[in-house]
Amino acid sequence: FPVQLHLLNPHAGFLQGSHLLLAADCTAFASGEFHNRFLKGKTLAIACPKLDSDTQMYIDKLAVMIEHSGIETLTVLVMEVPCCGGLVRIAERAREQSKHLPVKVIVLSLDGTVKTEQWI
């Protein structure tokens, strides 16, 4: 199935009741622990707010996913670079447009280790 947020159907059955990992494109390449630590037990969506032009579409699609797919938690995995902050803002705005949802933000350092991890 597609993992790029742009290609995901917000009503796809695999999203129902899932714990969604919204990961910046580069995070899987930065961390050797990506699959075991961050992806295990979650459904994956990837995006890059710097390279992808229509962030409002991402906000709207993610809001629909949160509201109608029964997503239980959202984890946003980003790098410690300025452009990744856009992915956190997309998640926050989508949550504002839909229902309240627990959101965890994990920031990876440039060497792929966890720099911060917090619920917002």
Disulfide bonds with the S-S distance in Angstrom:
none
